[in-house]
Amino acid sequence: MISFLKDNKQVIYSIILIIVIPGVLIFNTYLFSNYFKEIADMSLQNKAIGIGQSFNTGVLDKLDSSEELQLFINNWSSFNDDTKSLDILIPENNSFKKIASMSESGIEEIDNNYIYSLSWNADNPVAQKIVEEDLVYWKIVMPLKDINNENKLLLSMKLSADFINTKLTTIITKSYLILILGIILIVLLLLVNSKLFQYSILYNKIKEVDKMKDEFISMASHELRTPVTVIRGYAEMMIEEEGKNLTKEGQEYLSIINTSTERLGDLIEDLLNVSRIEQGRLKIEIKESNIQPIIEGVVKEMSIQTKQKNLDLIFEVNNDIKDFIKIDEDRFKQVLINIIGNSIKYTNVGSVEVKVLNKNDKLVITIKDTGIGMSAKEREHLFEKFYRVKNKKTEDVVGTGLGLWITKQIVEIMKGSISVDSIEDVGTQITLEFPLI
């Protein structure tokens, strides 16, 4: 399991997201809810004290008459539904006696509640939150002052917080519902994206299989190279030394063997180059090179093939091509031989033209032929591995479909670029560009 997670870090990342994002949302909602409750409690406390002060103002001229106070309380309770209890007390022998109340049955009772003494002695309102059977109240105890701002009586009032608490509960409930919905959506999104887990696993398996394939191709190619070289050597020797003593049919068979071993040797070399490129083992020795003699040598070498097909090989170079480029000369020759060889292979009538010029601080080499050309769709896939243009005109042309892929990789390794332009039944032009030094 640990090894799996090490090889699939995307899985660890997604699991962390599934845990962290909902956790952050829950923690944020929890903090917000508590903060909102604190704000609501402070607001209710201030409101309760304000109501007590308003009550004091209303009874300022009635503090000496318990009957008038009782009448005022009766009227107050009929207009203030949130007032659940209201008592007015008078200090008496370190205690407090109730002289008016919403509950008239308790009048004349003596109460020694410490909150009464605390508020009276401190000359300040005291607010106390009370929870009774899931109901929340605020009990306000404060001195009632006369015109001279002296403590005269004591007010004890219990205000209901049901309305605010109901609203608060509704808001918090909605917040948690939205939170749950958000978490569900995030988890669903991450679960949908859990296909990345599968892709990650698949990707690692593909990499492993690809690596095994490269290693197998490399090993098989190396092992095949020796016997193919031996067969080819003996076939060439027999053609040179014993060919005259063989019948015409025997000579033909021997020629087929030699041609087939050459094709097999080319295929093995291409496979080895593909393996080297993909594994980053292709040896490239970059150095400053004068390009003109290299191209002239390749053109001269390839002229034998054009003569065999009765094609014209045209070589044009600007006289001012004296600049140097950074390349691996052997790999550059390989690139030119592949491209010019392809042009000759797919051209039956006409010519192959190689042109070299300087353009915009770049060395530009164009290889243009009058061959069969290709469609736009075929051009899109031209540099793909194992791709070959397949139609009636190419069915007799042999090849592995690796040459142009290898060519493109080598050109790009040497910091160059390659492009193709082609029209069916008109011809093809391959353009190479390398930055000048």
VODREN-775888 format. One record per residue (C-alpha): residue in three letters; x, z, y. Coordinates in pm, 1 decimal, m for minus. Layout:
# VODREN-775888
- rest_xx_zz_yy
- ala_X_Z_Y
...
# end
This chain:
# VODREN-775888
- rest_xx_zz_yy
- met_0.0_0.0_0.0
- ile_283.0_92.5_242.8
- ser_463.2_m229.6_158.0
- phe_143.7_m427.1_217.6
- leu_96.4_m269.9_561.6
- lys_459.3_m337.7_652.6
- asp_414.8_m703.8_566.6
- asn_78.1_m725.3_744.3
- lys_116.3_m557.0_1081.7
- gln_m203.0_m726.0_1206.9
- val_m396.4_m507.6_961.3
- ile_m241.9_m190.3_1109.3
- tyr_m318.9_m314.9_1459.9
- ser_m684.8_m383.6_1376.1
- ile_m729.3_m45.6_1204.1
- ile_m582.4_129.0_1509.1
- leu_m825.0_m61.3_1733.0
- ile_m1121.7_35.3_1511.6
- ile_m1021.7_403.4_1546.8
- val_m893.2_414.9_1904.7
- ile_m1155.9_209.3_2091.7
- pro_m1462.5_402.0_1958.6
- gly_m1266.6_727.8_2000.3
- val_m1192.6_651.3_2365.5
- leu_m1557.3_559.0_2427.6
- ile_m1684.0_878.8_2260.4
- phe_m1436.9_1097.0_2450.8
- asn_m1525.6_925.5_2779.8
- thr_m1900.2_973.4_2721.5
- tyr_m1843.5_1337.9_2626.0
- leu_m1646.8_1407.3_2945.3
- phe_m1901.5_1221.7_3156.3
- ser_m2191.6_1415.8_3002.7
- asn_m2026.0_1752.9_3061.5
- tyr_m1933.1_1658.9_3416.7
- phe_m2287.7_1541.0_3482.4
- lys_m2427.0_1866.8_3344.5
- glu_m2199.2_2067.5_3570.9
- ile_m2310.9_1864.8_3873.3
- ala_m2676.5_1910.7_3775.5
- asp_m2630.2_2288.3_3730.9
- met_m2463.7_2319.6_4070.7
- ser_m2742.2_2113.7_4226.2
- leu_m3011.3_2331.1_4063.1
- gln_m2832.7_2649.3_4169.4
- asn_m2812.4_2534.8_4530.6
- lys_m3173.4_2420.7_4520.2
- ala_m3285.3_2761.1_4386.6
- ile_m3096.7_2948.4_4659.8
- gly_m3245.1_2713.8_4919.9
- ile_m3595.9_2787.4_4789.2
- gly_m3525.2_3159.5_4813.7
- gln_m3411.9_3119.7_5173.5
- ser_m3723.9_2917.2_5251.1
- phe_m3934.4_3193.4_5097.4
- asn_m3759.6_3450.2_5317.5
- thr_m3847.4_3244.0_5623.9
- gly_m4211.4_3223.2_5516.2
- val_m4253.1_3600.6_5475.9
- leu_m4045.1_3707.5_5775.1
- asp_m4348.5_3861.4_5948.3
- lys_m4501.6_4004.7_5628.8
- leu_m4222.4_4226.5_5500.3
- asp_m4402.7_4547.2_5599.6
- ser_m4729.4_4462.3_5420.4
- ser_m4739.8_4441.9_5042.5
- glu_m5093.8_4297.9_5059.7
- glu_m4982.9_4007.3_5279.0
- leu_m4681.3_3952.3_5056.3
- gln_m4907.1_3938.7_4749.4
- leu_m5135.6_3687.2_4921.3
- phe_m4836.2_3472.4_5014.5
- ile_m4710.1_3484.5_4654.9
- asn_m5051.7_3376.3_4525.1
- asn_m5055.4_3081.6_4761.6
- trp_m4692.7_2999.1_4679.5
- ser_m4751.6_2987.4_4303.7
- ser_m5044.0_2749.1_4344.5
- phe_m4820.7_2491.0_4520.1
- asn_m4495.2_2543.1_4330.4
- asp_m4535.1_2472.5_3959.9
- asp_m4165.3_2511.5_3890.1
- thr_m4175.9_2880.3_3996.6
- lys_m4232.0_3068.3_3670.6
- ser_m4202.6_3422.5_3807.5
- leu_m4173.1_3578.6_4151.1
- asp_m4129.1_3944.3_4228.0
- ile_m4066.9_4134.3_4549.4
- leu_m3902.1_4472.9_4512.6
- ile_m3816.6_4758.4_4743.5
- pro_m3511.8_4981.2_4695.3
- glu_m3599.6_5334.0_4591.6
- asn_m3353.2_5602.6_4475.4
- asn_m3087.0_5356.9_4351.8
- ser_m3357.9_5162.2_4174.7
- phe_m3603.3_4892.6_4270.0
- lys_m3981.5_4913.6_4262.5
- lys_m4197.5_4603.4_4234.9
- ile_m4448.4_4583.9_4523.7
- ala_m4574.0_4224.6_4484.5
- ser_m4561.0_3980.4_4196.5
- met_m4704.9_3664.6_4041.9
- ser_m4788.0_3896.0_3752.7
- glu_m4989.7_4170.6_3922.2
- ser_m4987.1_4387.3_3609.0
- gly_m4624.9_4481.8_3670.4
- ile_m4666.0_4612.7_4023.5
- glu_m4526.1_4962.2_4091.9
- glu_m4283.0_4928.3_3800.0
- ile_m3927.0_5052.0_3846.9
- asp_m3641.5_4820.5_3748.8
- asn_m3272.0_4909.0_3727.6
- asn_m3143.1_4558.4_3652.4
- tyr_m2775.5_4542.8_3751.2
- ile_m2826.7_4201.5_3912.3
- tyr_m3059.8_4362.3_4168.1
- ser_m2795.8_4615.8_4264.1
- leu_m2524.6_4346.6_4269.5
- ser_m2718.4_4120.3_4504.7
- trp_m2834.7_4407.1_4728.6
- asn_m2494.2_4567.8_4765.5
- ala_m2310.0_4237.6_4806.7
- asp_m2573.5_4114.0_5051.1
- asn_m2560.0_3770.6_4882.9
- pro_m2785.0_3563.3_4660.0
- val_m2709.9_3580.8_4288.6
- ala_m2803.3_3285.1_4064.7
- gln_m2818.4_3326.6_3687.6
- lys_m2888.7_3056.2_3429.1
- ile_m3121.8_3171.9_3152.5
- val_m3207.2_2988.6_2827.6
- glu_m3519.8_3108.0_2648.0
- glu_m3647.4_2923.1_2341.1
- asp_m3490.7_2590.1_2444.1
- leu_m3624.1_2635.0_2798.2
- val_m3380.8_2661.8_3087.7
- tyr_m3446.0_2874.0_3399.5
- trp_m3255.4_2975.2_3705.9
- lys_m3308.7_3332.7_3814.7
- ile_m3242.8_3389.1_4183.5
- val_m3204.9_3740.3_4321.5
- met_m3145.8_3777.6_4693.9
- pro_m3218.7_4024.3_4974.5
- leu_m3510.9_3944.1_5206.2
- lys_m3404.8_4005.5_5562.6
- asp_m3609.6_4102.9_5862.9
- ile_m3590.2_3965.2_6216.0
- asn_m3279.7_4175.5_6281.9
- asn_m3108.6_4019.8_5978.5
- glu_m3110.9_4348.0_5791.5
- asn_m3194.8_4384.7_5422.1
- lys_m3555.3_4486.8_5389.8
- leu_m3675.8_4388.5_5044.0
- leu_m3538.1_4213.2_4733.9
- leu_m3663.2_3881.1_4598.2
- ser_m3643.4_3799.9_4227.5
- met_m3752.2_3446.2_4144.8
- lys_m3733.6_3248.1_3822.1
- leu_m3736.3_2868.3_3866.8
- ser_m3784.9_2621.9_3582.3
- ala_m3517.6_2353.5_3527.3
- asp_m3734.3_2161.2_3281.5
- phe_m3774.3_1852.7_3500.6
- ile_m3404.7_1816.7_3577.4
- asn_m3304.9_1901.5_3220.8
- thr_m3551.9_1649.8_3081.4
- lys_m3406.9_1383.1_3309.2
- leu_m3055.3_1492.8_3219.8
- thr_m3131.4_1485.6_2846.9
- thr_m3285.4_1139.4_2883.3
- ile_m2981.1_1007.7_3068.3
- ile_m2736.9_1161.7_2819.6
- thr_m2942.2_1034.3_2524.6
- lys_m2939.7_682.8_2669.3
- ser_m2566.4_712.5_2729.5
- tyr_m2505.5_804.7_2367.3
- leu_m2737.4_528.1_2246.7
- ile_m2544.7_276.9_2456.9
- leu_m2222.9_430.6_2323.8
- ile_m2338.9_393.7_1962.2
- leu_m2449.2_34.9_2028.9
- gly_m2112.9_m40.7_2190.0
- ile_m1924.9_110.7_1896.1
- ile_m2135.6_m89.5_1649.9
- leu_m2066.8_m411.5_1841.5
- ile_m1692.7_m335.2_1860.9
- val_m1674.7_m250.9_1491.0
- leu_m1872.7_m566.1_1403.7
- leu_m1641.1_m771.4_1622.7
- leu_m1335.4_m621.1_1458.6
- leu_m1488.3_m667.4_1114.4
- val_m1560.2_m1030.4_1195.3
- asn_m1201.9_m1062.4_1308.6
- ser_m1098.0_m893.6_987.1
- lys_m1065.9_m1245.6_856.4
- leu_m732.6_m1218.1_1031.8
- phe_m642.2_m978.9_750.5
- gln_m710.9_m1254.1_502.1
- tyr_m530.6_m1508.6_717.0
- ser_m234.0_m1273.9_746.4
- ile_m221.3_m1221.6_370.7
- leu_m269.4_m1592.6_311.5
- tyr_m3.0_m1675.0_569.3
- asn_247.4_m1445.5_399.1
- lys_164.0_m1594.5_60.9
- ile_202.7_m1945.2_201.0
- lys_537.1_m1847.1_352.0
- glu_646.6_m1708.1_17.0
- val_529.8_m2017.4_m171.3
- asp_687.7_m2241.3_93.5
- lys_1015.0_m2055.4_59.8
- met_1001.4_m2089.4_m319.1
- lys_922.6_m2458.8_m278.9
- asp_1219.8_m2509.9_m45.6
- glu_1448.2_m2322.5_m280.2
- phe_1322.0_m2523.3_m577.6
- ile_1359.8_m2855.6_m394.9
- ser_1707.6_m2760.8_m280.7
- met_1811.5_m2652.0_m629.9
- ala_1646.5_m2949.3_m804.0
- ser_1797.2_m3195.9_m556.7
- his_2145.7_m3055.0_m604.3
- glu_2105.6_m3060.9_m982.6
- leu_1971.9_m3418.5_m977.6
- arg_2237.9_m3548.7_m744.1
- thr_2521.0_m3528.6_m999.8
- pro_2354.9_m3721.2_m1289.8
- val_2212.9_m3979.3_m1048.6
- thr_2558.1_m4032.0_m898.1
- val_2703.3_m4073.4_m1248.0
- ile_2434.8_m4323.1_m1352.0
- arg_2477.5_m4516.0_m1029.9
- gly_2855.8_m4523.0_m1070.5
- tyr_2841.3_m4652.1_m1425.5
- ala_2575.8_m4908.7_m1331.2
- glu_2791.2_m5045.0_m1047.5
- met_3095.9_m5048.3_m1274.7
- met_2908.7_m5237.1_m1543.6
- ile_2783.3_m5488.4_m1288.0
- glu_3136.5_m5549.1_m1159.8
- glu_3326.2_m5549.0_m1491.8
- glu_3080.4_m5632.0_m1765.9
- gly_2814.9_m5822.9_m1573.0
- lys_2962.7_m6163.7_m1651.0
- asn_2950.8_m6095.9_m2027.4
- leu_2582.1_m5996.4_m2018.2
- thr_2288.7_m6228.6_m2059.8
- lys_2077.9_m6314.3_m1757.9
- glu_1812.1_m6075.5_m1880.0
- gly_2069.3_m5798.7_m1925.3
- gln_2205.0_m5857.0_m1576.8
- glu_1852.1_m5831.3_m1438.3
- tyr_1791.2_m5501.5_m1619.1
- leu_2122.8_m5365.6_m1497.8
- ser_2035.6_m5466.8_m1139.8
- ile_1701.5_m5284.4_m1169.3
- ile_1880.7_m4972.8_m1294.5
- asn_2124.0_m4986.9_m1002.9
- thr_1845.5_m5040.9_m744.5
- ser_1635.9_m4758.0_m891.9
- thr_1930.2_m4516.0_m888.3
- glu_1996.7_m4608.1_m523.4
- arg_1634.2_m4534.1_m436.4
- leu_1646.7_m4210.3_m634.3
- gly_1970.2_m4114.3_m458.0
- asp_1811.6_m4181.6_m118.8
- leu_1509.6_m3970.6_m215.1
- ile_1732.0_m3682.5_m326.2
- glu_1930.2_m3702.0_m2.3
- asp_1607.8_m3701.1_201.4
- leu_1475.4_m3398.8_9.6
- leu_1803.2_m3216.6_66.1
- asn_1787.8_m3292.9_439.0
- val_1427.1_m3168.5_457.5
- ser_1526.8_m2848.3_279.1
- arg_1827.7_m2797.2_508.8
- ile_1621.2_m2855.4_823.4
- glu_1338.0_m2623.1_718.9
- gln_1581.0_m2348.7_618.2
- gly_1794.8_m2397.1_929.7
- arg_2097.8_m2496.7_722.7
- leu_2148.0_m2848.0_858.5
- lys_2504.1_m2869.4_986.5
- ile_2516.6_m3001.3_1341.3
- glu_2843.4_m3031.1_1532.6
- ile_2756.8_m3111.2_1893.1
- lys_3026.7_m3262.6_2111.9
- glu_3059.3_m3495.3_2409.0
- ser_3048.4_m3851.6_2283.3
- asn_3078.0_m4200.7_2426.6
- ile_2764.6_m4362.2_2291.9
- gln_2841.5_m4735.2_2324.4
- pro_3096.6_m4779.9_2044.4
- ile_2879.0_m4572.7_1807.8
- ile_2575.3_m4792.9_1865.4
- glu_2782.4_m5112.2_1841.4
- gly_2919.2_m4997.0_1505.3
- val_2571.1_m4922.3_1366.7
- val_2432.4_m5255.5_1491.6
- lys_2721.5_m5441.2_1328.5
- glu_2660.2_m5253.4_1002.7
- met_2287.0_m5328.7_1006.9
- ser_2338.4_m5698.2_1086.7
- ile_2398.4_m5766.4_716.0
- gln_2039.6_m5663.2_637.3
- thr_1894.5_m5879.7_917.3
- lys_2086.7_m6182.4_792.5
- gln_1947.8_m6127.9_444.4
- lys_1593.6_m6149.3_591.2
- asn_1679.3_m6430.1_836.7
- leu_1604.4_m6203.1_1135.4
- asp_1778.4_m6201.6_1470.7
- leu_1949.0_m5873.5_1562.7
- ile_1981.9_m5853.2_1940.8
- phe_2201.3_m5591.0_2103.1
- glu_2184.3_m5541.8_2479.7
- val_2371.3_m5277.3_2674.9
- asn_2410.4_m5230.7_3048.5
- asn_2765.2_m5268.6_3172.9
- asp_2750.9_m4930.6_3349.2
- ile_2695.4_m4729.3_3029.4
- lys_3003.3_m4512.6_3059.1
- asp_2839.9_m4172.1_3063.3
- phe_2866.6_m3923.1_2780.6
- ile_2595.3_m3732.8_2593.5
- lys_2617.0_m3428.3_2366.0
- ile_2542.2_m3523.4_2006.0
- asp_2656.6_m3491.6_1648.0
- glu_2797.9_m3840.7_1595.6
- asp_2731.1_m3857.4_1220.5
- arg_2370.7_m3735.7_1263.6
- phe_2322.4_m3975.4_1554.2
- lys_2435.5_m4263.9_1333.6
- gln_2189.4_m4142.7_1067.9
- val_1910.5_m4154.3_1327.0
- leu_1996.6_m4509.8_1436.6
- ile_2030.8_m4634.9_1077.4
- asn_1689.1_m4485.1_988.6
- ile_1512.1_m4640.3_1287.2
- ile_1681.0_m4982.4_1278.5
- gly_1646.1_m4989.5_898.4
- asn_1271.2_m4924.1_933.2
- ser_1237.5_m5202.5_1190.4
- ile_1412.3_m5446.4_956.2
- lys_1206.0_m5325.9_660.0
- tyr_870.8_m5386.5_833.8
- thr_966.7_m5713.8_1008.2
- asn_939.1_m6037.3_812.4
- val_973.9_m6291.0_1092.8
- gly_1135.2_m6270.7_1435.2
- ser_1387.4_m6018.9_1559.0
- val_1499.0_m5661.4_1602.7
- glu_1627.2_m5575.0_1949.8
- val_1842.7_m5273.9_2038.8
- lys_1870.1_m5201.0_2411.5
- val_2068.1_m4924.0_2585.3
- leu_2038.2_m4823.3_2952.5
- asn_2061.3_m4533.3_3196.1
- lys_1733.8_m4416.5_3346.2
- asn_1655.9_m4101.9_3547.4
- asp_1971.6_m3916.0_3436.4
- lys_1895.0_m3999.3_3074.8
- leu_2039.5_m4234.3_2818.8
- val_1751.5_m4446.5_2687.7
- ile_1778.4_m4641.0_2360.7
- thr_1494.0_m4870.4_2255.4
- ile_1463.8_m5034.8_1912.8
- lys_1200.5_m5305.3_1932.7
- asp_1084.5_m5535.5_1652.5
- thr_835.7_m5817.1_1597.4
- gly_706.5_m5665.4_1274.7
- ile_362.1_m5579.6_1142.0
- gly_303.7_m5297.6_1392.2
- met_47.2_m5023.4_1342.5
- ser_m282.5_m4888.2_1476.2
- ala_m322.0_m4598.7_1719.3
- lys_m442.0_m4374.4_1436.0
- glu_m137.7_m4460.8_1225.9
- arg_92.7_m4389.4_1521.3
- glu_m46.3_m4033.5_1547.4
- his_78.0_m3952.3_1195.5
- leu_400.1_m4155.5_1199.8
- phe_636.5_m3857.0_1226.6
- glu_456.5_m3642.6_970.4
- lys_625.3_m3548.1_646.3
- phe_558.0_m3787.1_355.9
- tyr_338.8_m4010.7_574.3
- arg_358.7_m4386.0_519.6
- val_147.7_m4664.1_665.6
- lys_m53.6_m4795.0_374.0
- asn_m216.8_m5137.3_386.8
- lys_m180.6_m5477.2_223.2
- lys_118.0_m5561.9_441.6
- thr_314.8_m5250.8_339.3
- glu_228.0_m5222.4_m29.0
- asp_556.3_m5389.0_m132.4
- val_769.9_m5179.2_104.4
- val_936.0_m4884.2_m69.0
- gly_1010.6_m4552.9_96.5
- thr_966.4_m4175.0_74.9
- gly_783.1_m4112.9_402.4
- leu_1051.0_m3860.5_497.5
- gly_1292.2_m4072.0_701.3
- leu_1111.1_m4060.7_1035.3
- trp_1027.4_m3690.7_997.5
- ile_1396.0_m3616.1_938.7
- thr_1490.0_m3845.2_1227.4
- lys_1257.3_m3664.3_1469.6
- gln_1390.5_m3321.7_1366.4
- ile_1753.0_m3429.6_1412.1
- val_1681.9_m3587.7_1752.3
- glu_1509.8_m3271.8_1876.8
- ile_1788.0_m3047.3_1740.4
- met_2026.9_m3254.6_1955.5
- lys_1799.8_m3192.0_2259.8
- gly_1666.9_m3546.4_2262.0
- ser_1319.2_m3693.8_2235.2
- ile_1164.1_m3975.6_2035.5
- ser_844.4_m4171.8_2098.8
- val_672.8_m4474.4_1950.8
- asp_466.0_m4758.3_2089.3
- ser_312.7_m5014.3_1856.5
- ile_50.5_m5288.4_1837.1
- glu_m78.1_m5430.8_1509.9
- asp_60.8_m5777.5_1428.2
- val_274.5_m5765.6_1743.7
- gly_549.2_m5514.2_1672.9
- thr_679.5_m5162.0_1725.4
- gln_912.4_m5002.1_1977.6
- ile_1088.0_m4670.3_1915.3
- thr_1240.0_m4501.2_2222.5
- leu_1513.9_m4239.8_2210.7
- glu_1613.0_m4035.5_2516.8
- phe_1908.2_m3800.8_2557.8
- pro_2013.4_m3613.8_2873.8
- leu_2332.5_m3749.3_3027.4
- ile_2621.0_m3515.6_3097.6
# end
